[in-house]
Amino acid sequence: MDPLLPRPMAFLDADPVEGTIEFLYFVAGRGTQLLSQTVSVASGTPRSLRLIGPLGCGFEPLSGVDVHVGVGGGSGVAPLVFFFRKMNLSGRHLILAARSAGQLPAGKAMRLDGVAVTQATDDGTAGFHGNAVEALADVLEGPLKGRRAALYVAGPEAMMLAAVRLARRKGMPIRVSLEARMACGVGVCRGCVVNGCGSHGKTGLHRFAVCQDGPVFDPDELSGEWSAET
């Protein structure tokens, strides 16, 4: 079987009535290239795909705040669009960032009733001209200034780390969705582990599997670059 390992992906949308699920991905290597050929309508009758899931722990609304702010970059846009659509709370502001307008989801996938959406593009072709963290700073100092906000982040690690540092300076509670290579998806192979500050409740080790214990974490639970001391 080639390629051997599956690819972890987050839901962009799911409709239990129609029995459909949607994903957002970018062709970045052999696996996603084959996937794009498999599901392309233009290539003929789509072949079947084997899926396992849902796996792990997703985003949950944080309490004690009056506004929920999401920052999604690249393929990290998907889990935040899904979460903010399902989160039936007032005070939702979602920042979706990409290099250019063509990489942002559109149409049905972007039906987000009751959610304030800020688009940000590096090249300025849509919405805010700048990166995700610059857009976050602009929103926090603009329409959300003075409000108690929680932050949810998904996307490239460098972007998430910068967003976490900004949110910590403002005393915001934070959740991040980590990305990792996942071979089994159920915590057995230990190929996607990250270092934690405390010990795991079941294993006693300072190691957490992104696929099973995450992918969503409180960054205060993680060590290394995620530590508040760095």
LINCOR-V14633 format. One record per residue. N is the residue number from 0. SS is DSSP state (@ for helix, = for strand, . for the rest). OMEGA is omega in whole degrees, 0 to 359 (none if undefined). NEAR is the number of other ideal C-beta (glycine too) atoms within 8 Angstrom. Layout:
BEGIN
n=N ss=SS omega=OMEGA near=NEAR
n=N ss=SS omega=OMEGA near=NEAR
END
This chain:
BEGIN
n=0 ss=. omega=183 near=3
n=1 ss=. omega=356 near=3
n=2 ss=. omega=188 near=7
n=3 ss=. omega=188 near=4
n=4 ss=. omega=176 near=8
n=5 ss=. omega=180 near=7
n=6 ss=. omega=179 near=8
n=7 ss=. omega=180 near=11
n=8 ss=. omega=179 near=8
n=9 ss=. omega=175 near=13
n=10 ss== omega=166 near=12
n=11 ss== omega=178 near=12
n=12 ss== omega=176 near=12
n=13 ss== omega=181 near=8
n=14 ss== omega=182 near=8
n=15 ss=. omega=179 near=5
n=16 ss=. omega=179 near=4
n=17 ss=. omega=181 near=5
n=18 ss=. omega=183 near=5
n=19 ss== omega=171 near=7
n=20 ss== omega=181 near=7
n=21 ss== omega=178 near=9
n=22 ss== omega=173 near=9
n=23 ss=. omega=177 near=10
n=24 ss=. omega=177 near=9
n=25 ss=. omega=179 near=7
n=26 ss=. omega=184 near=7
n=27 ss=. omega=182 near=4
n=28 ss=. omega=185 near=6
n=29 ss=@ omega=183 near=6
n=30 ss=@ omega=181 near=9
n=31 ss=@ omega=175 near=12
n=32 ss=@ omega=177 near=9
n=33 ss=@ omega=179 near=9
n=34 ss=@ omega=180 near=11
n=35 ss=@ omega=178 near=9
n=36 ss=@ omega=182 near=8
n=37 ss=@ omega=188 near=10
n=38 ss=@ omega=181 near=8
n=39 ss=. omega=178 near=8
n=40 ss=@ omega=183 near=5
n=41 ss=@ omega=183 near=4
n=42 ss=@ omega=181 near=7
n=43 ss=. omega=180 near=4
n=44 ss=. omega=181 near=3
n=45 ss=. omega=175 near=9
n=46 ss=. omega=180 near=5
n=47 ss=. omega=177 near=4
n=48 ss=. omega=177 near=7
n=49 ss=. omega=181 near=4
n=50 ss=. omega=173 near=4
n=51 ss=. omega=178 near=6
n=52 ss=. omega=0 near=5
n=53 ss=. omega=184 near=5
n=54 ss=. omega=173 near=8
n=55 ss=. omega=183 near=11
n=56 ss== omega=180 near=6
n=57 ss=. omega=178 near=10
n=58 ss=. omega=172 near=10
n=59 ss=. omega=181 near=6
n=60 ss=. omega=176 near=8
n=61 ss=. omega=183 near=9
n=62 ss=. omega=176 near=4
n=63 ss=. omega=179 near=5
n=64 ss=. omega=177 near=11
n=65 ss=. omega=174 near=6
n=66 ss== omega=180 near=12
n=67 ss== omega=184 near=15
n=68 ss== omega=178 near=16
n=69 ss== omega=176 near=15
n=70 ss== omega=180 near=18
n=71 ss== omega=178 near=18
n=72 ss== omega=180 near=13
n=73 ss=@ omega=179 near=11
n=74 ss=@ omega=176 near=10
n=75 ss=@ omega=174 near=17
n=76 ss=@ omega=188 near=17
n=77 ss=@ omega=184 near=16
n=78 ss=@ omega=180 near=13
n=79 ss=@ omega=174 near=16
n=80 ss=@ omega=180 near=17
n=81 ss=@ omega=182 near=13
n=82 ss=@ omega=183 near=12
n=83 ss=@ omega=176 near=13
n=84 ss=@ omega=183 near=10
n=85 ss=@ omega=182 near=6
n=86 ss=. omega=185 near=9
n=87 ss=. omega=180 near=3
n=88 ss=. omega=175 near=7
n=89 ss=. omega=178 near=4
n=90 ss=. omega=179 near=9
n=91 ss== omega=179 near=13
n=92 ss== omega=186 near=15
n=93 ss== omega=177 near=15
n=94 ss== omega=180 near=16
n=95 ss== omega=187 near=14
n=96 ss== omega=177 near=17
n=97 ss== omega=179 near=14
n=98 ss=. omega=180 near=6
n=99 ss=. omega=185 near=10
n=100 ss=@ omega=183 near=9
n=101 ss=@ omega=180 near=5
n=102 ss=@ omega=178 near=8
n=103 ss=. omega=178 near=11
n=104 ss=. omega=181 near=11
n=105 ss=. omega=176 near=5
n=106 ss=@ omega=184 near=5
n=107 ss=@ omega=182 near=5
n=108 ss=@ omega=184 near=11
n=109 ss=@ omega=175 near=9
n=110 ss=. omega=185 near=6
n=111 ss=. omega=182 near=10
n=112 ss=. omega=177 near=4
n=113 ss=. omega=180 near=5
n=114 ss== omega=173 near=10
n=115 ss== omega=184 near=7
n=116 ss== omega=172 near=10
n=117 ss== omega=174 near=12
n=118 ss== omega=178 near=12
n=119 ss== omega=178 near=15
n=120 ss== omega=180 near=16
n=121 ss=. omega=183 near=9
n=122 ss=. omega=177 near=7
n=123 ss=. omega=182 near=6
n=124 ss=. omega=175 near=7
n=125 ss=. omega=173 near=9
n=126 ss=. omega=182 near=8
n=127 ss== omega=180 near=10
n=128 ss== omega=181 near=7
n=129 ss=. omega=183 near=8
n=130 ss=. omega=186 near=10
n=131 ss=@ omega=183 near=14
n=132 ss=@ omega=175 near=11
n=133 ss=@ omega=177 near=10
n=134 ss=@ omega=178 near=16
n=135 ss=@ omega=179 near=14
n=136 ss=@ omega=180 near=9
n=137 ss=@ omega=180 near=10
n=138 ss=@ omega=182 near=13
n=139 ss=@ omega=178 near=12
n=140 ss=@ omega=180 near=6
n=141 ss=. omega=186 near=7
n=142 ss=. omega=182 near=6
n=143 ss=. omega=182 near=11
n=144 ss=. omega=177 near=7
n=145 ss=. omega=181 near=3
n=146 ss=. omega=177 near=8
n=147 ss=. omega=188 near=7
n=148 ss== omega=170 near=13
n=149 ss== omega=183 near=14
n=150 ss== omega=176 near=15
n=151 ss== omega=188 near=15
n=152 ss== omega=174 near=16
n=153 ss== omega=179 near=16
n=154 ss=. omega=180 near=14
n=155 ss=. omega=186 near=8
n=156 ss=@ omega=181 near=7
n=157 ss=@ omega=178 near=6
n=158 ss=@ omega=181 near=16
n=159 ss=@ omega=180 near=13
n=160 ss=@ omega=179 near=10
n=161 ss=@ omega=178 near=9
n=162 ss=@ omega=179 near=14
n=163 ss=@ omega=179 near=14
n=164 ss=@ omega=178 near=8
n=165 ss=@ omega=182 near=12
n=166 ss=@ omega=179 near=10
n=167 ss=@ omega=178 near=10
n=168 ss=@ omega=181 near=6
n=169 ss=. omega=177 near=8
n=170 ss=. omega=183 near=4
n=171 ss=. omega=169 near=10
n=172 ss=. omega=190 near=9
n=173 ss== omega=167 near=14
n=174 ss== omega=179 near=15
n=175 ss== omega=176 near=13
n=176 ss== omega=184 near=15
n=177 ss=. omega=175 near=11
n=178 ss=. omega=179 near=8
n=179 ss=. omega=170 near=11
n=180 ss=. omega=182 near=7
n=181 ss=. omega=181 near=12
n=182 ss=. omega=184 near=9
n=183 ss=. omega=180 near=9
n=184 ss=. omega=184 near=10
n=185 ss=. omega=174 near=7
n=186 ss=. omega=183 near=9
n=187 ss=. omega=188 near=5
n=188 ss=. omega=180 near=7
n=189 ss=. omega=180 near=8
n=190 ss=. omega=185 near=9
n=191 ss=. omega=186 near=12
n=192 ss== omega=174 near=9
n=193 ss== omega=181 near=13
n=194 ss== omega=178 near=9
n=195 ss== omega=178 near=12
n=196 ss=. omega=179 near=8
n=197 ss=. omega=182 near=5
n=198 ss=. omega=178 near=8
n=199 ss=. omega=183 near=11
n=200 ss=. omega=182 near=3
n=201 ss=. omega=185 near=4
n=202 ss=. omega=184 near=6
n=203 ss=. omega=180 near=5
n=204 ss=. omega=176 near=6
n=205 ss=. omega=183 near=9
n=206 ss== omega=182 near=11
n=207 ss== omega=179 near=13
n=208 ss== omega=181 near=11
n=209 ss=. omega=184 near=15
n=210 ss=. omega=186 near=16
n=211 ss=. omega=180 near=9
n=212 ss=. omega=178 near=11
n=213 ss=. omega=10 near=14
n=214 ss== omega=182 near=13
n=215 ss== omega=180 near=12
n=216 ss== omega=163 near=13
n=217 ss=. omega=183 near=8
n=218 ss=@ omega=177 near=11
n=219 ss=@ omega=178 near=7
n=220 ss=@ omega=185 near=9
n=221 ss== omega=179 near=14
n=222 ss=. omega=180 near=8
n=223 ss=@ omega=183 near=8
n=224 ss=@ omega=182 near=5
n=225 ss=@ omega=184 near=10
n=226 ss=. omega=178 near=9
n=227 ss=. omega=182 near=6
n=228 ss=. omega=182 near=3
n=229 ss=. omega=none near=6
END
